[in-house]
């Protein structure tokens, strides 16, 4: 009885995957127009590119911050501290 339940569950999982694929326009529906397939492909491309932009943006931001900190450290190393003395009475 356990093996039969497992097969039924696997069948449901496979059907869910097939239904999602059809929803995205990957199924073989005869009534689906080519423009519908194109629209589905563009939506999928937009989602994937949006997800890829997050780590790429984080990497670029980290790189810019590191370069900025390096430049600031170089500028601090060039600066020299001097003692100021007044030559006249400040009043």
Steps between C-alpha positions, in 0.01 A plus 500: 500500500789741572652455153167577334461822703853603404420445130182707533694782671772490232228513233351809663843664517559428132159641411575815701827548309324445168225745592757766591686439175177540304423817692835640391425416139720192470217255436358393164168676492366527145309820584805681634612770259867564422471844659384330822811283497715808438334683788562205733862486393548872561343474846729209586801693370403806707465295817833320451685821416343673801618222728850516353520877553491465879836323546660697216390829658633387837836408347528834320404688818762314703763569236421874494508520880838324516644732235366803686650383830834433330501848344414661837784308668742623235385859553542468879855370458595809294369750754739635767409644835647844569501729804343842447645805667352848504730786417275775632273546797156358401307789664 
